[in-house]
Amino acid sequence: MPRSSFRLMLAAGVVLAAACARSPRQEGSEGASGQKGSPAPVDRVSQILSARLSAPPPVPAARDAKAPETWSAVRRLYETTGGHPLWLRDGRPRPEIAVLRDSIRRASEDGLNPSDYDLRAADTLQSSSGRGLFKKGGDLEPLVDADVRLSYTFLKFASHLERGRVPPGQVDAHWFGTLRDEDLVQALKVALESGRLRESLEKLESQHAQYAALKKVLARYREVAAAGGWSPLPAGWTPRAGRPDPEVAVLRAHLTATGDLPQPTAAPAAPAGAPAAAPVFDAATRDALKHFERRHGLVPDGRLDREVRAALNVPVEERIRQIELNLERWRWLPDTLGDRYVLVNIPTFHLTAVDHGRVALQMRVVAGKEDSPTPIFSNEMTTVVFSPYWNVPPDIARNETIPAVMRDPGYLARNNLEVVRAGRVLDPWGVDWSRPGKIQFRQRPGAHNALGGVKFMFPNQFDVYLHDTPADALFARVERDYSHGCVRIEKPFEMAQWVLQDRPEWTPETSSTRRSGSTKTGRSSSATTSTAMTRGRSGSFPRARSPAPSRSRRSIRAGRQGRPRSPFVLRSEPSWRPPGPSSTSSSVPWRTSARFRVPRKSRRSPKRRSRSARRRPS
């Protein structure tokens, strides 16, 4: 059932539940539990419940940062029950208690710790079976207290499943995504009313295919850990092609455990009395090693150097913890990325355009530097601009452009920059650069414009967008974090064709016309054109750094020193037409990477950045 339908069902269920709750009190024919003629001490139960809800939460805030929020939800929950317990029906424990117990027992499958959720209240309630809450002389206080504490446990567990254990802003100050916000109080009430508590909890899990794939790989890595993990490779050892070496068996076992090398077929038995032959570093092992390197953001050359060995020697327990943290980040995402979206996976510096589950376009990107990372947010894409001006951001103008102009009067002309004040272009020789006042800089369209020939706009507070770039050489590097926060894309005009495919005036011929006047050919185009989009969304979201979804392939990227990276996503609405026959199929594997740091040195290309690359600020 789609999530929206689930919400509608919740709303309807709450109305019915409220109506049923009012009827007994108005007619006076039933007790709080729906038991006709019961001598239930309703007033006594309500008094105990009210006193318990006035007390502090079961878990102090020092141990659980979300305790005040969860306790507030518990109080709101019991305000809607008329002072009646939730987990007891006809004075006896509900069967849903056992369902909740089993779901929490399996919480480790979602990377959660079952011991974080107190089930002693469930023991108290289930041990009361047969005694009845409302029997004369019964001890009410322990049962009412257990009912409240079990509701707290449910709401805490449900919140962790849906929104994560920790608010993302506490982990990453650059996180501006929108969390899911299901009404968990209504979810619990409807789940108990309908007897579908297990299904309700499953709906609260992330519904992304990548989340489900991470859970599967987590289970497999735990099997590897239970079997003893993988052995570390000795320092300084380097395999040689075609040469038998017993250490190759250790390498092959590791690559098989991580899924980079297919499970080996049974080798023919050696003759009786003959010594077992040492394995050989063959082509299959080299290809598997290249696949491992590619997933870890290393140069995929099939050579076992120091950095590759360090990545191979990370213990399986650390990889498991990494996957658990990645599951947490998936819980910070909204319900869906849309039927049509573009994912810019920043740890892998890779863009994937997806249309109704099919990969339509892929390319490399350049993302934000360590000190100017690409933020995580969501907003609508509104405009595609051809031959754009580049408006220099105020911080770059203040920290870089003005000092450069004061050192070199020819800087502006050489970089095709204009000085603007209140919308009017100024003569730079008439500006007092020691006290320039409120001025702006903008770079004219042309061969060296920092935005290239096209940019993709979506209003946001960070002045971040996707755009072309004249510094094409950077796309050949493995690590591509050189921008001030914007995302430079490798195939901007292919992207424009895909984004604007529902616009009748946009054709491959107009694409060629725009391209011929763009910076890609080195010729200048003075006409800046803005093309408004009919519909579209954009946003940036975190992705898992270790196991990836499709076909159990995984991508593990180690972050730079400092803030770990996040991927960037563009979404668009279902009204878009599907891509043309050139689209690739959905069998193209997703590449996912986490933003949690793995200790290693960065693998930056030894080549120096070109002069044009160094001066590109966006």
TORZA-138524 format. One line per 5 residues: number of its first residue (from 0); their letters; for each residue x, y, z of C-alpha. Coordinates in pm, 1 decimal, always signed. Example, Ala and Ser with C-alpha at 12.3 -4.5 7.8 and 13.67 -1.06 7.14 Angstrom:
2
0> AS> +1230.0,-450.0,+780.0 | +1367.0,-106.0,+714.0
END
This chain:
618
0> MPRSS> +0.0,+0.0,+0.0 | +147.2,+340.5,-89.7 | +249.1,+561.2,+196.1 | -16.5,+822.5,+113.7 | -288.4,+557.8,+131.0
5> FRLML> -149.3,+448.0,+464.4 | -186.3,+798.8,+599.0 | -546.7,+817.5,+482.9 | -616.3,+488.5,+651.5 | -466.8,+622.1,+973.0
10> AAGVV> -688.6,+929.0,+969.2 | -1002.0,+723.1,+914.5 | -904.6,+476.6,+1185.0 | -852.1,+747.2,+1442.9 | -1197.0,+893.1,+1382.2
15> LAAAC> -1356.3,+553.6,+1428.3 | -1149.9,+482.8,+1736.6 | -1247.2,+816.5,+1886.9 | -1612.7,+749.6,+1817.5 | -1591.1,+408.8,+1980.2
20> ARSPR> -1416.9,+558.4,+2280.9 | -1689.0,+815.5,+2334.1 | -1978.8,+577.6,+2306.3 | -1916.2,+375.1,+2627.1 | -1874.4,+685.8,+2837.5
25> QEGSE> -2185.1,+850.2,+2696.4 | -2408.5,+545.6,+2725.1 | -2260.4,+418.6,+3047.3 | -2323.1,+59.3,+2940.8 | -1961.4,-54.3,+2922.6
30> GASGQ> -1640.5,-20.9,+3118.4 | -1321.3,+133.0,+2984.4 | -1221.7,-196.3,+2828.4 | -1549.8,-253.2,+2649.9 | -1649.2,-520.1,+2904.6
35> KGSPA> -2024.0,-492.3,+2975.2 | -2124.2,-483.7,+3338.5 | -1763.1,-488.9,+3453.7 | -1696.7,-356.6,+3803.5 | -1394.5,-172.2,+3660.1
40> PVDRV> -1250.9,+94.7,+3889.9 | -1218.4,+337.6,+3600.7 | -1165.5,+639.0,+3821.4 | -881.7,+465.5,+4006.0 | -710.2,+367.2,+3678.8
45> SQILS> -743.7,+720.6,+3545.5 | -595.5,+862.9,+3864.2 | -295.5,+629.8,+3848.2 | -248.5,+702.8,+3479.0 | -266.9,+1078.1,+3534.0
50> ARLSA> -11.5,+1059.6,+3815.0 | +226.1,+851.6,+3601.3 | +203.6,+1090.2,+3307.6 | +284.3,+1381.4,+3538.3 | +609.2,+1212.7,+3642.1
55> PPPVP> +940.4,+1232.2,+3446.9 | +988.1,+1004.6,+3143.1 | +1108.4,+647.9,+3195.5 | +1444.9,+733.1,+3035.8 | +1627.3,+1051.2,+3144.1
60> AARDA> +1722.7,+1300.1,+2876.3 | +2088.9,+1247.5,+2963.1 | +2063.0,+894.4,+2821.7 | +1823.5,+969.0,+2536.2 | +1826.7,+1307.9,+2365.6
65> KAPET> +1479.8,+1242.2,+2224.9 | +1328.9,+1147.7,+2562.4 | +1138.0,+1476.6,+2615.2 | +994.2,+1459.6,+2265.1 | +891.5,+1094.5,+2306.0
70> WSAVR> +739.9,+1158.0,+2650.3 | +538.2,+1446.7,+2509.9 | +400.8,+1209.3,+2244.7 | +310.0,+955.5,+2516.8 | +111.3,+1218.5,+2705.3
75> RLYET> -65.3,+1323.2,+2386.7 | -144.7,+958.9,+2319.1 | -318.9,+898.2,+2652.3 | -508.9,+1224.4,+2628.8 | -702.2,+1063.7,+2343.8
80> TGGHP> -786.9,+742.3,+2531.7 | -1004.1,+891.8,+2803.0 | -769.0,+773.3,+3077.4 | -772.4,+408.8,+2965.8 | -474.0,+173.7,+2914.9
85> LWLRD> -376.4,+84.2,+2557.9 | -205.0,-252.0,+2582.6 | -478.3,-423.4,+2780.0 | -807.5,-537.7,+2634.1 | -1083.2,-671.0,+2855.1
90> GRPRP> -831.2,-645.0,+3137.0 | -584.0,-877.7,+2963.7 | -266.4,-815.3,+2758.5 | -310.6,-765.2,+2385.7 | -143.5,-1007.1,+2140.6
95> EIAVL> +27.8,-704.7,+1980.9 | +266.9,-702.4,+2277.9 | +426.9,-1019.2,+2143.4 | +443.1,-863.1,+1795.1 | +623.5,-556.0,+1929.5
100> RDSIR> +862.7,-778.9,+2123.6 | +948.9,-974.9,+1808.3 | +994.1,-658.3,+1599.8 | +1236.5,-514.0,+1853.9 | +1422.3,-843.8,+1870.3
105> RASED> +1485.5,-807.7,+1493.9 | +1580.9,-437.4,+1518.7 | +1944.1,-527.6,+1449.7 | +1842.3,-605.4,+1089.7 | +1786.7,-229.6,+1050.3
110> GLNPS> +2115.1,-142.6,+1217.6 | +1943.2,-60.8,+1547.4 | +2034.0,-202.6,+1888.7 | +1750.1,-408.0,+2045.8 | +1886.2,-336.4,+2393.7
115> DYDLR> +1801.5,+32.9,+2345.6 | +1430.7,-52.2,+2380.0 | +1310.9,-151.7,+2726.4 | +1077.9,-453.1,+2713.1 | +1044.8,-510.2,+3087.8
120> AADTL> +703.8,-346.4,+3066.4 | +603.2,-613.5,+2815.5 | +712.2,-880.7,+3066.1 | +497.1,-720.2,+3335.6 | +188.9,-700.5,+3116.5
125> QSSSG> +222.0,-1049.5,+2971.6 | +278.6,-1202.7,+3314.0 | -57.0,-1057.9,+3420.7 | -241.9,-1279.0,+3171.5 | -542.8,-1443.4,+3330.8
130> RGLFK> -545.3,-1218.8,+3637.9 | -724.9,-929.8,+3471.8 | -663.6,-565.8,+3536.5 | -1005.6,-490.5,+3675.2 | -1051.7,-782.1,+3912.4
135> KGGDL> -1134.5,-683.4,+4264.8 | -825.9,-643.2,+4477.1 | -591.2,-631.7,+4178.3 | -271.5,-430.6,+4200.3 | -332.1,-161.3,+3940.5
140> EPLVD> -27.9,+61.0,+3968.7 | +237.4,-179.3,+3822.9 | +12.1,-262.9,+3526.4 | -78.7,+98.1,+3447.3 | +286.0,+198.9,+3476.4
145> ADVRL> +386.1,-89.9,+3246.6 | +123.1,+17.3,+2993.5 | +268.2,+369.0,+2981.4 | +627.0,+246.9,+2960.6 | +545.1,+8.3,+2676.1
150> SYTFL> +382.2,+292.8,+2483.3 | +701.6,+491.2,+2537.6 | +905.7,+198.4,+2403.4 | +688.0,+171.5,+2093.8 | +704.3,+542.9,+2014.6
155> KFASH> +1080.6,+549.0,+2068.6 | +1133.6,+247.9,+1841.3 | +893.8,+380.6,+1577.7 | +1066.8,+720.3,+1579.6 | +1406.8,+557.7,+1531.5
160> LERGR> +1274.6,+346.8,+1244.1 | +1123.0,+642.9,+1064.9 | +1350.3,+940.8,+1143.3 | +1668.2,+792.4,+1284.8 | +1818.2,+781.5,+1630.2
165> VPPGQ> +1993.9,+1118.2,+1604.9 | +1872.7,+1439.8,+1439.3 | +2087.3,+1489.9,+1127.1 | +2168.0,+1848.5,+1220.2 | +2356.9,+1723.6,+1525.7
170> VDAHW> +2582.8,+1516.2,+1300.0 | +2623.3,+1749.3,+1003.1 | +2564.9,+2123.5,+1021.3 | +2529.9,+2132.1,+640.6 | +2228.9,+1900.2,+642.3
175> FGTLR> +1911.1,+2080.0,+536.7 | +1700.7,+1786.5,+419.1 | +1339.1,+1725.8,+522.1 | +1269.6,+1436.9,+757.2 | +965.5,+1215.1,+731.6
180> DEDLV> +698.2,+1315.7,+980.2 | +440.5,+1040.4,+1029.4 | +202.4,+1093.7,+1323.9 | +327.2,+806.1,+1537.2 | +54.6,+852.8,+1798.7
185> QALKV> -213.1,+789.4,+1537.0 | -4.8,+510.2,+1388.8 | -3.4,+325.5,+1720.6 | -374.8,+376.7,+1785.0 | -472.1,+253.8,+1439.0
190> ALESG> -229.0,-38.7,+1457.9 | -385.0,-157.2,+1785.1 | -738.3,-100.2,+1659.3 | -676.9,-294.4,+1336.6 | -446.1,-558.6,+1482.3
195> RLRES> -181.0,-474.7,+1218.0 | +102.8,-351.6,+1436.4 | +372.8,-542.9,+1245.6 | +260.9,-394.4,+914.7 | +251.3,-48.7,+1072.9
200> LEKLE> +614.2,-77.0,+1183.9 | +721.3,-206.2,+842.6 | +559.9,+98.0,+680.2 | +770.1,+322.4,+900.4 | +1093.9,+179.2,+758.8
205> SQHAQ> +1256.8,+355.9,+466.7 | +1085.8,+229.8,+151.8 | +1383.7,+296.2,-75.2 | +1522.5,-7.2,-255.4 | +1870.5,+95.9,-146.3
210> YAALK> +1770.7,+66.5,+218.9 | +1643.9,-287.1,+167.4 | +1964.2,-376.7,-19.1 | +2177.1,-240.0,+264.4 | +1987.9,-461.9,+508.3
215> KVLAR> +2067.9,-768.1,+296.0 | +2436.7,-686.3,+275.8 | +2445.7,-613.5,+648.8 | +2315.4,-964.6,+711.8 | +2579.9,-1111.8,+480.6
220> YREVA> +2865.2,-917.6,+640.2 | +2749.4,-1036.7,+980.2 | +2768.5,-1392.3,+850.9 | +3124.7,-1321.6,+740.5 | +3203.3,-1182.7,+1086.3
225> AAGGW> +3049.5,-1487.4,+1255.4 | +3273.9,-1708.7,+1043.4 | +3583.5,-1523.5,+1161.7 | +3597.9,-1228.4,+921.1 | +3880.3,-1192.8,+670.4
230> SPLPA> +4252.3,-1216.6,+731.4 | +4473.1,-908.9,+684.5 | +4722.0,-901.3,+401.3 | +5088.9,-875.1,+504.9 | +5259.7,-537.3,+471.3
235> GWTPR> +5471.2,-502.2,+162.5 | +5325.6,-803.1,-17.6 | +5252.9,-753.0,-387.0 | +5102.8,-1026.8,-605.0 | +5256.3,-1097.5,-943.1
240> AGRPD> +5053.4,-1209.7,-1240.7 | +5076.5,-1577.4,-1319.9 | +5301.3,-1661.4,-1021.9 | +5172.5,-1909.9,-760.3 | +5156.0,-1750.3,-417.6
245> PEVAV> +4976.5,-1873.4,-103.1 | +4886.6,-1515.1,-5.4 | +4667.8,-1495.7,-316.7 | +4427.6,-1730.4,-136.7 | +4386.4,-1468.4,+138.8
250> LRAHL> +4318.0,-1197.8,-118.8 | +4070.7,-1412.7,-310.9 | +3886.7,-1506.9,+9.5 | +3848.2,-1138.8,+96.9 | +3726.6,-1040.5,-249.6
255> TATGD> +3481.3,-1329.1,-246.8 | +3345.2,-1227.7,+95.3 | +3287.9,-869.1,-21.5 | +3117.6,-981.6,-343.7 | +3387.2,-845.4,-574.6
260> LPQPT> +3490.8,-1194.6,-684.5 | +3225.8,-1453.8,-777.5 | +3206.9,-1764.0,-566.3 | +3477.9,-2002.3,-689.9 | +3381.2,-2321.0,-864.4
265> AAPAA> +3507.9,-2649.3,-728.5 | +3864.1,-2711.3,-844.5 | +3960.9,-3057.0,-974.8 | +4103.8,-3279.6,-705.0 | +4481.2,-3308.3,-696.2
270> PAGAP> +4634.2,-3654.4,-752.0 | +4682.3,-3858.6,-440.3 | +5001.5,-3766.2,-260.0 | +5060.6,-3455.5,-472.1 | +5102.1,-3123.8,-286.1
275> AAAPV> +4823.7,-2870.4,-330.6 | +4914.3,-2604.2,-584.5 | +4933.1,-2244.6,-461.2 | +4672.7,-2015.9,-618.4 | +4772.9,-1777.6,-895.4
280> FDAAT> +4701.0,-1405.2,-929.1 | +4505.0,-1448.6,-1251.1 | +4290.9,-1217.8,-1465.8 | +3974.4,-1290.0,-1266.0 | +4145.1,-1190.7,-940.2
285> RDALK> +4284.4,-874.3,-1098.2 | +3940.1,-776.3,-1228.8 | +3791.2,-836.4,-884.5 | +4060.6,-618.5,-729.6 | +3983.3,-343.4,-983.1
290> HFERR> +3616.6,-365.9,-886.0 | +3711.9,-333.9,-518.6 | +3929.1,-30.1,-596.3 | +3652.4,+132.8,-797.6 | +3406.4,+94.2,-511.3
295> HGLVP> +3651.0,+254.2,-270.9 | +3730.1,+554.2,-488.8 | +4080.0,+430.3,-566.9 | +4249.8,+415.8,-905.3 | +4113.3,+92.8,-1059.6
300> DGRLD> +4443.6,-41.6,-1192.1 | +4442.4,-384.5,-1024.5 | +4762.4,-307.1,-833.6 | +4791.4,-380.9,-463.0 | +4958.3,-65.6,-333.9
305> REVRA> +4960.1,+73.3,+19.7 | +4620.3,+245.3,+0.9 | +4448.0,-56.0,-151.7 | +4598.5,-281.1,+114.5 | +4478.9,-43.5,+387.5
310> ALNVP> +4123.8,-58.5,+246.7 | +4136.7,-438.1,+225.8 | +4261.0,-466.1,+583.8 | +3971.2,-271.1,+736.1 | +3809.4,-529.6,+969.0
315> VEERI> +3466.3,-661.5,+879.9 | +3335.9,-531.7,+1213.8 | +3421.5,-177.1,+1107.4 | +3247.2,-228.7,+774.4 | +2939.6,-354.1,+960.0
320> RQIEL> +2936.7,-42.1,+1174.4 | +2969.2,+164.9,+859.1 | +2664.6,-4.2,+706.1 | +2465.9,+53.5,+1024.2 | +2548.2,+423.4,+1008.8
325> NLERW> +2447.9,+432.2,+643.0 | +2108.7,+283.5,+726.9 | +2067.7,+567.1,+975.7 | +2131.8,+823.0,+701.4 | +1875.5,+658.6,+475.5
330> RWLPD> +1622.8,+708.5,+755.1 | +1684.0,+1082.5,+722.5 | +1551.4,+1083.2,+365.9 | +1195.8,+1160.1,+251.1 | +963.3,+881.4,+145.2
335> TLGDR> +1054.1,+895.7,-221.3 | +1294.2,+1069.0,-457.6 | +1020.3,+1085.2,-720.8 | +958.1,+896.6,-1043.0 | +1207.8,+1110.9,-1229.3
340> YVLVN> +1517.3,+1249.2,-1063.5 | +1889.0,+1309.2,-1098.3 | +2120.2,+1180.0,-828.4 | +2460.0,+1341.5,-793.6 | +2653.4,+1105.8,-571.0
345> IPTFH> +2917.3,+1334.4,-427.5 | +3144.7,+1071.4,-267.1 | +3178.6,+902.9,-606.2 | +3157.5,+1229.3,-804.5 | +2900.2,+1070.2,-1029.8
350> LTAVD> +2559.2,+1176.3,-1164.7 | +2276.0,+939.2,-1251.7 | +1948.2,+1049.8,-1411.9 | +1661.7,+811.2,-1341.2 | +1324.6,+799.9,-1512.6
355> HGRVA> +1063.1,+566.5,-1360.2 | +1327.1,+327.5,-1236.9 | +1538.2,+331.8,-1555.8 | +1882.6,+488.3,-1570.9 | +1861.3,+742.4,-1852.4
360> LQMRV> +2187.1,+936.7,-1821.5 | +2516.4,+910.3,-1633.4 | +2817.8,+1138.5,-1608.5 | +3100.7,+1254.7,-1383.6 | +3079.2,+1568.3,-1169.9
365> VAGKE> +3300.7,+1806.1,-973.6 | +3168.3,+1883.1,-624.7 | +3244.5,+2111.9,-332.2 | +3579.6,+2135.3,-160.7 | +3640.2,+2043.1,+201.3
370> DSPTP> +3610.0,+2405.1,+313.6 | +3311.4,+2479.1,+85.8 | +3109.8,+2155.1,+77.1 | +2793.3,+2105.6,-122.0 | +2499.7,+2140.5,+121.6
375> IFSNE> +2211.9,+1895.8,+155.8 | +1871.8,+2042.2,+77.2 | +1566.2,+2007.3,-144.5 | +1391.9,+2254.4,-371.6 | +1225.8,+2289.3,-713.0
380> MTTVV> +1422.4,+2337.5,-1030.7 | +1271.6,+2627.6,-1219.8 | +1500.5,+2742.8,-1500.7 | +1768.4,+2634.0,-1745.2 | +1993.9,+2924.8,-1851.2
385> FSPYW> +2206.7,+2916.4,-2166.8 | +2512.8,+3138.0,-2212.1 | +2476.1,+3250.2,-1849.9 | +2640.1,+3534.2,-1666.7 | +2824.1,+3422.0,-1356.1
390> NVPPD> +2740.6,+3640.8,-1056.9 | +3035.9,+3619.6,-822.6 | +2914.6,+3525.3,-470.6 | +2978.5,+3797.3,-208.7 | +3224.9,+3591.3,-4.8
395> IARNE> +3432.9,+3511.0,-313.7 | +3418.6,+3874.6,-423.3 | +3529.2,+3992.4,-80.2 | +3799.1,+3731.0,-15.6 | +3933.5,+3669.4,-366.0
400> TIPAV> +3821.0,+3910.3,-639.1 | +3874.2,+4248.9,-471.0 | +4222.0,+4156.5,-338.0 | +4313.4,+4028.9,-686.7 | +4197.1,+4356.2,-848.2
405> MRDPG> +4398.3,+4561.1,-599.1 | +4709.5,+4358.6,-680.5 | +4653.0,+4350.1,-1056.4 | +4447.0,+4621.4,-1233.4 | +4420.9,+4400.1,-1543.2
410> YLARN> +4255.6,+4114.2,-1352.8 | +3898.4,+4215.2,-1442.2 | +3958.2,+4251.4,-1815.8 | +4160.2,+3931.6,-1833.7 | +3881.4,+3734.4,-1664.9
415> NLEVV> +3598.0,+3904.6,-1855.8 | +3447.5,+4046.0,-1533.6 | +3215.7,+4345.4,-1498.7 | +3162.7,+4567.0,-1193.6 | +2795.2,+4628.2,-1114.9
420> RAGRV> +2625.7,+4858.5,-865.2 | +2245.1,+4877.6,-834.8 | +2208.2,+4703.2,-1171.4 | +2439.4,+4947.3,-1353.7 | +2774.2,+4844.5,-1503.9
425> LDPWG> +3056.4,+5064.1,-1371.4 | +3390.2,+5163.7,-1516.4 | +3635.7,+4974.4,-1291.7 | +3888.8,+5259.2,-1323.2 | +3637.3,+5490.0,-1153.5
430> VDWSR> +3600.1,+5268.2,-843.2 | +3792.9,+5345.1,-524.9 | +3910.5,+4990.3,-455.3 | +4019.5,+5075.6,-103.7 | +3653.0,+5162.4,-30.6
435> PGKIQ> +3451.0,+5001.9,-312.4 | +3114.7,+5013.2,-133.4 | +2825.4,+4789.4,-238.3 | +2943.3,+4650.3,-568.7 | +2901.4,+4315.1,-738.5
440> FRQRP> +3104.1,+4128.8,-995.2 | +2967.7,+3926.3,-1281.7 | +3145.8,+3736.9,-1555.1 | +3019.4,+3782.0,-1909.7 | +2912.0,+3479.8,-2116.1
445> GAHNA> +3198.4,+3343.9,-2318.5 | +3462.7,+3081.2,-2364.9 | +3607.0,+3122.4,-2015.9 | +3287.8,+3181.6,-1819.4 | +3302.7,+2978.6,-1499.2
450> LGGVK> +2952.8,+2839.0,-1562.2 | +3025.9,+2727.6,-1916.1 | +2738.6,+2724.4,-2161.2 | +2442.4,+2628.8,-1941.8 | +2331.4,+2624.4,-1579.0
455> FMFPN> +2035.1,+2459.7,-1406.0 | +1867.1,+2681.8,-1147.1 | +1662.3,+2592.6,-841.2 | +1607.9,+2869.2,-583.6 | +1794.6,+2806.4,-260.5
460> QFDVY> +1962.3,+3003.4,+14.6 | +2306.3,+2863.4,-68.1 | +2333.6,+2994.1,-426.0 | +2410.7,+2638.9,-539.9 | +2319.6,+2494.9,-880.4
465> LHDTP> +2435.2,+2255.2,-1151.9 | +2636.6,+2399.2,-1437.2 | +2878.0,+2345.6,-1723.6 | +3249.7,+2426.2,-1684.7 | +3541.1,+2512.3,-1914.1
470> ADALF> +3779.1,+2314.8,-1687.7 | +3705.6,+1978.3,-1849.7 | +4041.0,+1830.9,-1744.5 | +3918.8,+1789.5,-1387.3 | +3672.3,+1519.6,-1492.1
475> ARVER> +3964.9,+1285.7,-1565.1 | +4068.4,+1283.4,-1198.2 | +3956.9,+1029.5,-941.8 | +3893.9,+1281.1,-661.8 | +3697.5,+1577.2,-797.7
480> DYSHG> +3626.4,+1811.4,-506.0 | +3732.3,+2149.1,-646.9 | +3422.0,+2371.5,-649.3 | +3292.0,+2628.1,-402.2 | +2974.8,+2421.2,-347.2
485> CVRIE> +2808.4,+2411.2,-689.3 | +2812.6,+2091.8,-893.9 | +2990.6,+2100.8,-1229.7 | +2861.8,+1838.0,-1471.4 | +3045.9,+1659.6,-1748.9
490> KPFEM> +2764.8,+1647.9,-2008.6 | +2565.5,+1968.6,-1961.2 | +2391.4,+1973.8,-2299.3 | +2287.4,+1608.9,-2277.0 | +2146.0,+1699.0,-1936.9
495> AQWVL> +1960.2,+1996.5,-2085.6 | +1806.4,+1777.1,-2354.8 | +1689.0,+1528.6,-2095.8 | +1556.5,+1793.2,-1855.7 | +1371.3,+1987.1,-2127.9
500> QDRPE> +1243.1,+1694.0,-2330.6 | +878.9,+1787.5,-2265.5 | +928.2,+2133.7,-2416.4 | +820.4,+2132.1,-2784.4 | +1065.0,+2408.0,-2875.6
505> WTPET> +1358.9,+2207.3,-2743.9 | +1506.6,+1975.3,-3009.1 | +1848.9,+1824.2,-3080.1 | +1889.1,+2098.4,-3344.3 | +1842.0,+2375.7,-3088.9
510> SSTRR> +2085.9,+2190.3,-2867.2 | +2344.9,+2200.7,-3144.2 | +2277.5,+2571.4,-3200.1 | +2326.9,+2648.7,-2834.8 | +2634.6,+2431.7,-2818.9
515> SGSTK> +2791.7,+2607.7,-3118.4 | +2761.5,+2938.2,-2936.3 | +2874.1,+2806.3,-2601.6 | +3202.6,+2792.2,-2420.6 | +3255.9,+2432.2,-2529.2
520> TGRSS> +3377.9,+2543.7,-2870.9 | +3565.2,+2845.5,-2745.2 | +3331.2,+3091.2,-2918.7 | +3140.8,+3356.0,-2731.5 | +2763.8,+3392.9,-2721.8
525> SATTS> +2636.2,+3729.9,-2603.5 | +2270.1,+3622.6,-2589.1 | +2172.7,+3487.6,-2248.1 | +1857.2,+3274.6,-2270.9 | +1647.1,+3148.8,-1979.8
530> TAMTR> +1412.6,+2855.8,-2038.8 | +1149.3,+2808.7,-1771.2 | +1067.5,+2449.0,-1677.9 | +712.0,+2324.8,-1646.6 | +776.6,+2120.3,-1336.0
535> GRSGS> +1072.5,+1979.9,-1153.2 | +1240.2,+1934.2,-819.0 | +1589.1,+1926.0,-690.4 | +1755.8,+1836.0,-366.0 | +2056.3,+1673.3,-211.2
540> FPRAR> +2042.3,+1368.8,+8.9 | +2281.4,+1135.2,+180.5 | +2362.2,+798.8,+33.6 | +2503.8,+491.3,+190.6 | +2879.3,+465.0,+163.5
545> SPAPS> +2914.0,+91.5,+172.6 | +2685.9,-165.4,+14.0 | +2487.3,-44.8,-279.7 | +2148.2,-171.3,-383.1 | +2153.6,-312.7,-732.4
550> RSRRS> +2280.0,-667.7,-757.9 | +2441.2,-634.6,-415.8 | +2720.7,-416.8,-549.3 | +2867.5,-168.8,-305.7 | +3064.6,+152.5,-324.2
555> IRAGR> +3274.0,+255.1,-25.9 | +3442.1,+592.7,-38.2 | +3659.6,+736.2,+232.7 | +3589.7,+1100.3,+307.0 | +3853.3,+1366.1,+314.8
560> QGRPR> +3982.3,+1500.3,+640.9 | +3709.7,+1716.0,+788.2 | +3346.9,+1702.3,+687.8 | +3240.7,+1381.1,+513.5 | +3064.8,+1417.4,+182.2
565> SPFVL> +2703.4,+1382.2,+82.0 | +2537.6,+1310.4,-249.8 | +2320.9,+1557.4,-432.2 | +1982.6,+1473.8,-584.7 | +1758.6,+1631.6,-845.1
570> RSEPS> +1398.5,+1516.4,-857.3 | +1122.2,+1587.0,-1102.4 | +751.7,+1518.2,-1108.7 | +579.3,+1221.9,-1279.5 | +444.6,+1447.1,-1556.3
575> WRPPG> +772.7,+1426.4,-1742.7 | +784.8,+1208.4,-2054.3 | +1011.7,+903.0,-2038.6 | +1353.8,+929.7,-2201.0 | +1414.8,+827.6,-2559.6
580> PSSTS> +1549.0,+500.3,-2693.6 | +1904.5,+602.4,-2607.7 | +1832.4,+553.0,-2237.8 | +2017.6,+276.9,-2068.3 | +1829.4,+1.8,-1891.9
585> SSVPW> +1766.7,-29.6,-1521.1 | +2028.0,-302.0,-1504.5 | +2293.8,-31.9,-1472.4 | +2400.4,-68.1,-1109.3 | +2345.8,+211.5,-863.2
590> RTSAR> +2656.3,+347.7,-698.0 | +2616.2,+450.2,-339.5 | +2864.3,+585.8,-95.8 | +2849.9,+688.5,+264.5 | +2966.3,+1002.3,+421.8
595> FRVPR> +3127.2,+842.3,+722.3 | +3501.6,+868.9,+737.1 | +3730.5,+570.5,+699.2 | +4084.2,+653.2,+817.0 | +4304.7,+682.4,+511.9
600> KSRRS> +4501.7,+943.6,+327.3 | +4334.2,+1113.6,+37.6 | +4421.3,+981.9,-303.5 | +4450.1,+1305.1,-494.6 | +4615.5,+1304.5,-831.0
605> PKRRS> +4977.5,+1415.7,-813.9 | +4918.2,+1645.9,-1109.0 | +4892.4,+2012.7,-1029.8 | +4566.8,+2183.8,-1102.3 | +4569.2,+2387.7,-1418.6
610> RSARR> +4563.1,+2767.2,-1395.4 | +4212.6,+2777.1,-1537.6 | +4096.9,+2514.4,-1288.0 | +4242.2,+2708.4,-996.2 | +4059.2,+3026.0,-1082.3
615> RPS> +3719.3,+2863.9,-1135.5 | +3535.4,+2959.3,-818.9 | +3194.9,+2802.2,-859.9
END
